[in-house]
Amino acid sequence: MTCVCTHWIKLDAVRYPGIIISASGMASGGRVLHHLKTLLPNHRNSVIFADFQAQGTRGDALVNGASEVNSTVNTGR
C-alpha cells in the first residue's frame, strides 16, 4: 500500500501565517517531525507545547531550549 501525502508537504511552501495542530506526543514521530525540521529554522515560526512533555523526549528537549534535536524516527523495522 502506498500513500501519497503531498498535501502536508505543501505546508512547507506556505509563505503566510498559519497554524499546524497536532495530537499529544507530536514530537515523537510522524509528519510533524517533517514540519519541525523544515519550519523551525525560520525565526518567524514558533512551536507551542500546550501539555506535559515526558523527560528525555524531543518535546522535552525543545521546551527546555535545545537548539538541535535528533529528527530520526526509529520504527523498529
C-alpha positions as CSV (number, residue, x, y, z in Angstrom):
1,M,0.0,0.0,0.0
2,T,1.4,3.4,-1.0
3,C,0.2,6.7,0.5
4,V,0.7,9.9,-1.4
5,C,0.6,12.6,1.2
6,T,1.6,15.7,-0.7
7,H,-1.0,18.0,0.9
8,W,1.0,18.1,4.2
9,I,4.3,18.6,2.3
10,K,2.8,21.6,0.6
11,L,2.6,23.3,4.0
12,D,6.3,23.9,3.9
13,A,5.9,26.2,0.9
14,V,3.3,28.4,2.5
15,R,4.7,31.9,3.0
16,Y,1.9,33.4,5.1
17,P,1.0,32.8,8.8
18,G,-0.7,29.5,9.7
19,I,-1.2,27.1,12.5
20,I,-0.5,23.4,12.5
21,I,-2.2,21.5,15.3
22,S,-1.0,18.0,16.3
23,A,-2.0,15.5,18.9
24,S,-0.3,14.5,22.1
25,G,3.2,13.1,21.6
26,M,3.6,15.1,18.4
27,A,7.3,15.3,18.6
28,S,7.7,11.5,18.9
29,G,7.2,10.8,15.2
30,G,5.2,11.2,12.1
31,R,4.7,14.1,9.7
32,V,5.0,16.6,12.5
33,L,8.8,15.9,12.6
34,H,8.9,16.9,9.0
35,H,7.2,20.2,9.8
36,L,9.5,20.8,12.8
37,K,12.6,20.2,10.6
38,T,11.5,22.4,7.7
39,L,9.7,25.2,9.5
40,L,11.5,25.8,12.8
41,P,14.8,27.1,11.3
42,N,12.8,30.2,10.2
43,H,12.7,32.7,13.1
44,R,9.2,33.7,12.0
45,N,7.8,30.3,13.0
46,S,7.1,29.0,16.5
47,V,6.1,25.8,18.2
48,I,3.8,25.9,21.3
49,F,3.7,22.8,23.5
50,A,0.4,23.0,25.4
51,D,0.8,19.9,27.5
52,F,3.3,17.9,29.5
53,Q,6.4,16.6,27.8
54,A,7.9,13.4,29.1
55,Q,11.5,13.7,30.3
56,G,14.1,12.7,27.7
57,T,11.7,13.2,24.7
58,R,12.2,15.6,21.8
59,G,9.4,17.7,23.1
60,D,11.1,18.0,26.5
61,A,14.4,19.0,24.8
62,L,12.6,21.7,22.7
63,V,10.7,23.0,25.7
64,N,13.9,23.3,27.6
65,G,15.6,25.3,24.9
66,A,17.5,22.8,22.8
67,S,18.6,24.4,19.5
68,E,19.0,21.0,17.9
69,V,17.3,17.6,18.4
70,N,17.5,14.2,16.7
71,S,14.9,14.1,14.0
72,T,15.4,10.5,13.1
73,V,12.5,8.2,13.8
74,N,13.1,4.6,14.7
75,T,10.2,2.5,13.6
76,G,11.6,-0.8,15.0
77,R,11.6,-2.3,11.5
